[in-house]
Amino acid sequence: MTSLFGNEIVLADILLKDNDILVFGDISLRVIHTLGHTKGSCCFICESEKVMFSGDTLFKNGIGRYDLYGGDYHTLMESLHKLKFLKENYTVYPGHGGMSTLNNEIATNPYFR
């Protein structure tokens, strides 16, 4: 099967649910659905290391685009609201740009206001 752009469409082996735990050897990642950038956007949290991989949901002092297919500004704002109430100050590794911390983003990122 191919897409409109000639690329092969690959079907998922599993569908991730909010709060699923993915295990890679000694590392466990918790899935947090953070929709808005795209329909399937997720952040991944490693509790043992206190880190969050935020992909294109959250950047240092910014957020990912929401104007492309599947994106939605209001849904992305709901996802940020969800992240705002996490109890830990995770180190945030975004999909682009420099790292930050969740507390710093809550305090300084204009999209958390």
C-alpha positions in Angstrom: 0.0 0.0 0.0 1.3 3.5 -0.8 0.4 7.0 0.3 -0.4 10.0 -1.9 3.3 10.8 -1.9 4.5 7.4 -3.0 5.8 6.4 0.5 4.9 3.0 1.9 2.2 3.1 4.6 3.3 1.1 7.7 0.7 -0.2 10.1 1.4 -0.1 13.8 2.3 -3.3 15.7 0.7 -1.8 18.8 -1.4 1.3 19.6 -0.1 3.2 22.6 -2.6 4.3 25.3 -2.2 7.1 27.8 -0.1 5.8 30.8 1.1 2.7 29.0 4.6 1.7 30.1 7.2 0.8 27.5 10.2 -1.3 28.8 13.6 -1.2 27.1 15.9 -3.3 29.2 16.3 -1.4 32.5 14.5 1.7 31.2 10.8 2.2 31.5 9.0 5.0 29.6 5.4 6.2 30.5 3.3 7.3 27.6 1.5 10.7 28.0 -0.8 11.5 25.1 -0.3 15.2 24.2 -2.4 15.7 21.2 -2.5 19.0 19.3 0.7 19.0 17.2 -0.6 15.9 15.5 -3.4 13.5 16.2 -1.0 10.9 17.7 1.4 13.2 19.6 2.9 11.7 22.8 5.5 12.6 25.4 7.5 9.9 27.0 8.5 10.1 30.7 11.3 8.1 32.3 10.5 8.3 36.0 13.9 6.8 37.2 15.9 9.5 35.4 13.3 12.3 35.9 13.3 13.1 32.1 10.6 13.8 29.6 11.0 13.4 25.8 8.4 15.9 24.6 8.8 15.5 20.8 7.1 18.4 19.1 4.6 19.1 21.8 6.9 21.3 23.9 10.0 23.1 23.1 12.2 25.4 25.1 10.1 28.6 25.2 7.7 27.3 22.6 5.5 24.6 21.2 5.3 22.6 18.0 3.2 23.7 15.0 -0.5 23.1 15.1 -1.4 24.4 11.7 -0.6 21.3 9.7 -2.9 18.3 9.1 -4.1 16.8 12.4 -3.0 19.8 14.4 -5.3 21.9 16.6 -4.3 24.8 18.8 -7.0 24.3 21.5 -6.1 20.6 21.8 -2.4 21.4 22.2 -3.3 23.9 24.9 -5.2 21.1 26.7 -2.1 18.9 26.4 0.1 21.7 28.0 -2.5 22.0 30.8 -2.0 18.2 31.4 1.8 18.6 31.6 1.5 21.6 33.9 0.0 19.4 36.6 2.7 16.7 36.6 4.3 16.6 40.0 7.9 16.2 39.0 10.3 18.8 37.6 11.4 16.7 34.6 14.3 17.6 32.4 12.7 18.1 29.0 14.3 16.9 25.8 12.3 18.3 22.9 12.2 17.1 19.3 14.1 20.4 18.3 16.3 22.9 20.1 17.8 22.9 23.5 16.7 21.1 26.6 14.9 22.7 29.5 13.0 21.7 32.6 9.3 21.4 33.1 9.2 23.9 35.9 11.1 26.4 33.8 8.7 26.0 30.9 5.7 26.4 33.2 7.2 29.6 34.5 8.5 31.2 31.3 7.0 29.6 28.3 4.2 32.0 27.0 2.0 29.0 26.0 1.6 27.9 29.6 -0.2 31.1 30.5 
